[in-house]
Amino acid sequence: MINKKSFYIICTTSLALYAYLLLKYYSFSLLYDDSLFFNQGINYYSVVEFSPHFPGYPTFIIFLKFVNLFFNDSFFTLHFINIISIIASILISSFILIYFTKNYIFALFMVISLIFSSLILFCALSMLSDSFGMTFFLLSYYLILKKRFKSAGIVLAFAFFARPSYFILIIFLLFFYRNRKILMFFIFTSFLILFLLFFKEGSSYFSEASRFLKGHFFIWGKGIYQDSLDTTSWQSVFFNKVGILKVFLFFIPLVFLYKKELSWLFICYFVWIVFFQNPNSIRHLLPLYFLGHILFFIFINKLKYKKIQAIFIFLLFFSSNIYKEDFKSNKSALTKAMEYLPKNSIVISNYGIYILKSKGFIVLDKYYFYSVKSYIKNNSNKRIFSLSTKEKSFFKNFKKIKVFKKRVYFEKDIYLFQLIN
């Protein structure tokens, strides 16, 4: 058996090594426009100027600004904090599991399983706020379990303003525990942050809020992603990307409602993303991965026979999809595409628009289909490129000339097409 001291030694050593390998092997490599907006926010914060976009992620940006005082490199700071946040989330989730089971060996198995998860690696490298928000949410839940209610309320507010899409998790915790101290300190901290945002942005912040929320709930956050070539649903994500085995393993504990608050947290967030989050952004699965792992090990801890426990743990590790695609490259497909393209090229894309513009490319947004089509028709003598995450060209008379392979499993390959004159 592994005792408390052995667990902490093995766990901290493993996580420290994991962080070192990620920082050593992967340089910061932009993948999403939001990453660029966060980077801009470190140097100049303005929600109405998309630095970053609404809701502004103030607690995340404040923390980034503080850490950047030491590194003086905003891109590296964003990369570093994402990796450290994932490490912290794994560690805190192991504390939660130990609180419920008192089983250090299962906690160690869970840590190893999370380390060997492609989704965890993907989120660690995404340079977004998901892992940071997850850290603060898990920490707030752990503080509630330890009856540190005042601190839990403050940290819960930090989690909300770092990753507002986790609000369904936060609301559930507030409703489930109905603790006056948690609620008071959550509301006080939230009002303080909102006051600072209003002081910085003025009434335009609320105008931007209205515009952005309408866009989220009626355009891109409807639980399904569509373009002219493909429709992505959460059903296809669960069965094709995550895998039926892992989905099955995570849903077994829900049948028995082990640790009701955790089970309902999982169910509420699952319903939230299925109907109100974009399935093209697989990082939305991060809370389900952490909650699913905790519930899974609570479930097997209840099993009487060690052989059955061993079979379930083997199936969990078998369902991990790390190393199938990972570690083939230390740069994102978009970065490799930008390095390949001639400077000041005309590029059609609906992916990384602002990143491409920041590198000096002339960018035509695929979203404005007829405008782009008209431009191609009137400039058919020019050298025009098109970037796509699909093998089939978005427009006629474009020939595929190169494929830039994804860096990790949950990222996407990028296909480069060129107009045939």
N, C-alpha and C positions, 0 to 999 in steps of 0.2 A: 504493500500500500504506500501511496505517496502522502507524506505529512505536509503540514502547512508550509514549513520552511523549504522543503524540497520543491513544492509547487511554485513558490515565489522565485526561487533561484532559476528553475527550468523555464518558467513562463517569461520572466523579465529578460533572460538571456536570449530566448527564442525571438521575442518581439524586438529586442534591440538589434539582433542580427538581421531580422527581416527589414527593419527600417534602414539599416546600413546598406543592405543589398539594393533596396529600391532607390535610395539616394545616390548610390555609387553607379548603378547600371543605367537608370533612367534620368536623363536630363529633362528639365521642364520643356514640354512640347504642347503647344496649344491645340485643342481639339474642338472647342466650342467658342462661339462668340461671347457667351456669358463669362468665360474665363478671361477674355480680353477686357470686358467691362469691369470685372473684379480687380484686375490689375490696374486699370485706370483709376478705380476708386481708392486705391492705396495712396496714389499721388494727388488726386483731385476728386473729392467726393461731391457728386451732384446727381440726385435721382432723376430729375427732369432731363438731364443730359446723358442718361444711360451710363452713369459712371458710379455704381452699376444701375441696372434698371429697377423699377419698382418691385418689391417694397423697400429696396435699398440695403437690406441685410446689415443693419447698423452694427450689431454686436460682432458679426464676422469681420466687418471692415475695421472696426476699432481695434480688434485683436491683431489683425494683419498689419495695421499701421504701427502698433506697438512693437511687434516682432521685427518689422522692417527697419526700425531704428538700429537694430544690431547688424542686420545683413546689408542694408542699403541696396537691395536688389529686389524690386517688387515681384518679378517673375519667380525668382527662386523662393522668396518668402511664401508666395501662394502655393508653390509646389511642396515646400517643406511642411507647411501647416496641414495640408491635405494628408500627407503621409503620417504625420504625428497624430492627427485626429483619428485616423483609422486604427492606429496602434492603441490609442487611449480608449476607443470604443470597444475593441476586442478585450482589453484588460478589464474595463468596467463591467462588461457583460459576463466575464468569468466571475467577478465578485457577486453579481446578482445570482448566478447559478449556485455558487457556494452558499449564499445566504439561504436558498431554498432547499438544497440537498445535503450540504455539509460534505460533499464528495469532491475531493481535490483531484482525483484521477479523471473523473468525468469533465471537470472544469478544464484540465489540461488537454483532454481529447478535443474539447470544443475549441480551445485556442488554436490547436493545430489544424482542425478542420477549417476554421475561418482563415487562417494564414494560407491554406492551400485552396482558397476559393477564388475563382476568376472574377467574380463580382466585387469582392473586396479589393483585389488588385486594381480592377478597373476604376473603382471609386477613389482609390488612393492616388491615382494618376490623373484624375479628371480635372483638377484645379477648379473645383466648384465648392459649394457650401454644404453639400449633403453630409459628408463625413464629420464636419465640424458641428453641424446641427445635431447629428446622431450622438456625438460625444456628450453634448450638454443635455440631451433628452435622457439618455441612459444614466448620466450622473444624477439628474434630478430624481429619477425613479429610485435609484439606489439610496439617495438621501432620504426619500420618503420611507423606504423600508427600514432605514436606520433611525427613523423618527427625528430627523433634522429638518423640521418643517419650514422654518424661516428660510434657511439656506436653499431648500428645495424650491420654494416659491420664486426666489430670485433667479436661480439657475434655470427654472422652467421658462421664465420670461426671456432669458438669454437664448434658450433653445428656440423659442417662437420667433424671435427677431433675427436669428441666424438662418433658420429654415422654416418659413411660415407654412409651407405645405405639410408640415408635421402637426398642424394645429388640431387635427382630428385626434391625434394621440394625446396632445396636451389637454384638450377639453375632456377627453375620457378620464384621464387621471384626476383632474379637478372634480369631475362629477362622481367618480368612484369613491374617492377618499373623503370628499366633502369636509376638508379640514380648514377651519377659519384662518389659521396662520398661513397655510400654503396659499390660499386664495388672496388674502390681504397683501402679502409680499409680492405675489405674482402681479396683481393689479397695480400696486404702487410702482413697481419696477417698470411695468409696461407703459404706464402713464408718463413716467419720467423719460423713457426712451422716445415716446411719441412727441412729447414736448420739445425735446432736443431736435427731432426731425422737423417739426413745424417751425422751430426757430431758425433752422438752417435752410429749409426749402420754401417756407411760406405756404400760402393756400394752394399753390400750384401742385404741391405734393398730393393733395386730395383729388385734384383734377386728373392727375396721372394715375391715381389709384382707381378711379372710375373707369378710365380708358383701358387700363391693363386687366382689371378683373372681368370686364366684358369680353375682352379678347381671350382670356383664359377659359372662361366657362362656355363660350359660344363658338370659338374658332379652333384653338389648338389643344385645349384641355378637356376634350369630350370623351376620353376613354378609348378613342380610336384615332389612328393617324392615316391620312390619305394623301396621295399625290396621284398624278396621272398614270403612273406605272404600277403602283402597288398600294395595297391596303394592309396596314399593320394593326392587329388587335392584340389585346392582352392574352387571349386564348393562344394565339400563335407564339407569343413570347414565353408563356408558361410551358408549353409542350415542346417547342422547338429550341428555345434558348436555355431555359432553366432545366428542362428535362422532366419527364413524367415521374421518374423515381424520386427526385428531390421534392417535387410537389407532394407526392404521396407521403413521404417521410415527415414533412412539415405539417401535413393536415391530420395525421393520425392522432396526435395529442388533443386536437380540437374536438374530436369525437367524444372524448371523455371529459373535456373542459378542465384539464389539469390547471391549477392555479388560475382561477376564473378571470382575474384582472388581466393576466398575460394573454390568455386565450381570446378574451374580448378585445384587447388591444390589437391583436393580430387580425381578428375578423373585421373590426372597424376600419383599420387601415387598408385591408385587402379590398373592401367594398369601395372605399374612397378612391383608390388608384384605378380600379376597374371602370368606374364611371366618370371620374373627374381628373385623371392624369393622362399624359401623353405616353402611349406604349412605345413610341419611338425613343423615349428616354428611359433606358433600362435601369438607370441609377435610382429610379423611384422605388425599386425593389429592396433597397438597402435596409429599411426598418424590418421588412418581412424576413430578411436573412438573419438578422440578429435575434429578433423575437422567435423566429422558427427554430434556430439552434438552441436557444435557452429552453423552449418548450419541449423540444425533442429529447434533450438530456434529462429534464425533469421526468419525462415519461419513462425513459428506459431505466432511470434510477428506481422507479416503482416496480419494475419487473423483478420477479423472484429468481429466475434462472439466468446464470451468468452466460451460458451459451447463447441464449436468445439475445441478451444484451450485446454480446460480441457480434452476432449476425447483423443487428441493426446498425452498430457503429461501423462495421465493414461496408454496409450498403451506403451509409452516409458518405464515407470517404470515397467509395467507388463512384458516387454520383457527382463528386467534385470534378469540374472540367478545367482545372488549371493545368498548364503545361501542354494542352492540345494545340493551342495557338500562341501561348505566351512566351515571352523572352526571345522571340525571333528578331525583334528590332527594338532599339531604345528610342525611336522617334515615331510620332503618330503618322498615319497615312497622309494627313493634310500637310504636315510639315515637309514630308518627303516630296509631295506634289509641288509645293511652293519652291522648293530647292531645285526641282527639275525644270519648271516652267521658265521661259525667257523673261527677263525683267520687263515690266510695263506691259505684259501681255493682256489681251482682252479675254476675260474668263467669264463663262456663264456658269452659275452655280446657285444652289439653294442651301449650301452648307458652308459655314465659316465665312459668310459674306464680309463681315467687318474685319476679320483676321486677314483676309485676302486684300482688302482695301488698305489696311495698315501697312502692308508690305509693298504697296505701290502698284498693285494690279488694277486694271480697269475692269470693274465687276458689273455684270448684268445679272440681276436677281431673277431666277427662274419663276419665282412666285408671280411676277408680272409677265405671264406667258405671251400674250399678244404683242406687248411692247418689245420683248426680246425677239420674237418671231419677225417683227417688222424690221428691227435693227439688222438681223441676219440677212434678210432679203435685200436691204439697201446697202449692205457692206459686205457682200459675198466675195469681193476681191481681197478682203483683209484676212489675216491669219487669226482665226478665232478658235479658242479652246473651250471645252465644256467639262466640268467636274461633276461626277455623279456617284452615288453609293449603289447604283444599279448597273447591271451589265449591259442593259439596253439603253441606247441614247434617247434623251428626252426630245431631241429635234431630228428632223430628216437631214440627210447628207452629211452626217458626222460619222467619222470612222474611229473605232477604238484603237489607240496607239500604245497605251501602257496601263498597268494595274499597280497601284501602290498598296501593299499589303498592310493590314491592320497590325497594330502593336500588341494588343491583347485580345482575348477571346470575345469580349463583349463590345469591342469597337467594330468599325466597319471598314472594309476595303474601299478604296476610292478609285474609280475608273476615269481615265483621261481620254477624252475624245477631241478630234480636230475636224474642223469644217473642210470638206472636200471642195476645192474651188473648181 
